[in-house]
Amino acid sequence: MNTPMSIGESIPGRVLLFTIAAGAILLAGFAYLPPLLRPGVPVSHFPQLPDTVASDLNSRGCNIVHGNNVISGDFAGNGKRDWAVLCQQDNQASLLIYLGGTSKPAVFGTGGYGLVDDPESARGIRVTDWDYVVRHNPGIRVTAAPTACIEDGAGMASTIYCYLDGAWAPLAGAD
């Protein structure tokens, strides 16, 4: 008696099934492996980031520099939540600042400095208050002081970015 074979029992069927499975795995690899192979931490590990920010970071091929390098605050002083991240692309990192509701960041401090494992020399960002800014910039006078600024530093040196009078101002930080 001649019984028909199921797709899993025939050689061409097995080859077809294997080809489909291999193609699916390869496609998934293209979508998920590159961020894991790049230096830094994949953007997907920061679920607190708004979708517009995460999407822009992924389209730029960014991972986040190791450490606490995703911060938020009202940097523009308009009552909205703004975001700052250290985007790492290969051996370069940049500070990207997204004002609330925007997907196009201001980009500062691109360079390869501070991309090390030593926490004393590693590059990092943090939120600073106006008192800290004034201590490092004693002659500064503004009409309205921001509630929060961003310090971008590596080792003992840093630059502070404050949103003053509608534009980002790089100021002296620690030296």
N, C-alpha and C positions, 0 to 999 in steps of 0.2 A: 504494500500500500504506500502510495506516495503522498506524504503529508507536507503541507506548505511550511516553510521555515519562518520564524518570526524575524523581525529586523535585527534583533540582537544576536541571532544565530547565523546569519549570513555574513560572509567576509566583506562584501561591499557595504552592507549595512553597518557593520562595526567601524569600518573606515570612515563612513559618513558621520556616524555618531562621534567618533574621536575627533574628526576635523571640526565639527561644530563646537564641541567642548573646548578644544584647544583655541579656537578663534575667540570664544567668549572669555577665556582666561587671559588671552593676549590683550583683548580690548580692555578688560578690567585693569590689567597691568598698566596700560598707557594712561588710564584715568587716575589710578591711585598710587602707583609706585613712584613717579617722579618727585612728588613732594617729600616722600620718605627718603629718597636718595640725595636730595639737596641738603646742604648744611642748614642748620637751624631747626626750628620746630614748625611743623605744618600748621597752616592757618586753621585747619579743621579742629585743632586742639584748643581753640579759643571760641567756644560757642557764644560768649557774651558779645562778640563783635556783631554789629549790625550787618545784615545781608549785603548791603551796598558796599560796605568797607571790605568785607571778606571776599566778595566777588572781584573788586578792584585789585586786592592783594594777589589773589590767585591768577588773575589775568596778567599781572606784571611778573609772575613767576617768583613771588616772594615767599619765603619762610620767615618766621620771627626769630630774631637773635635770641640765643639761650638766655634765660633769666626772666625777670619780671619786666618785660619790654612791651607790654600792652597796657596803656593807661587811659583813663578818661576823666573828664572834668568840664567845667564851663570855662574853657580857655578864652573864648571870644566875648564872654560877659553878656551874652544875650539870652541866658536862661535855658539854652539847649545843651545837650550832652555832646561833647566833642571827643574825638579819639586820637591818640598818638601811638604809633607803633614803630619799632625798629625793624625795617624790612631788610632781610639778607638775601642777596642774589650772588651766588658763588662766594667770592672772597671780598665782596663789597657790601656795605650796609648803608642805609639812608634812614633818616627820621622822616616819617610821613605823618602829617597832621591833617585830619579830616574834621572840618567844621560840621556841626550838627546838620544832618540831612543831606550832606554832599557826598559825591563819590569821587570827586577830583581833589586830591590832597595837595597841600603845600609840601615841597620836598626840600630837606636841608641836610647838611653834614654828610654827604656821600663820601665814603672812604673805607679803607680796609683796616683802619686802626681799631684796637680793642676787641677784635674777634678772636679771643683767646679763652682758655678754660680757667685761668687764674682769676678768681673773683675780685682780687685787688686791682687788676689791670683791665678787666672786661668792660666793654661798653654797655651802658645801661641808661634808661630814662626814668624820670620820676617827676611827680607833681611838686611844685614849690609854691610857696605863698609870697606875697608882695614884700613882706619884711625881709625875707631871705634875699630877694632881688636887690632891695635897697642896700643891704649890708655889703653886697658885692659891687654895687654901682651907686656910691654915695651921692654923686652929683645929679642923679636922674630926677627929673620933675615931669609929671604928667598931669593932665586935667582929671582923668579918672583912672585910678589904679585897677588893674585886673584882679579878679579873685584868685586866679590860678595861672601859673606859667609852667613851662616844661623845661627841665634841666636834662641835657644830653651830655653825658660824661664818660670818660675812659681814664682809669687810673686816678690821678689827682687833678686832671684838667676837665673843664666843662664849659659849655655854652648854654645860656638860658634863652629860651624863646618865649616872648610875651606878645600877645596881640594888643597893640597899642594904636589907637586912632585909626582903626580899620585896616591895619597891615601888621605882618609879623616883624618883630624887631629882635635881631640877635644881640644879646647882651653878655657882658662878662659874667662868668660863673667862677667856680673854684679854680685855682691855679697852682 
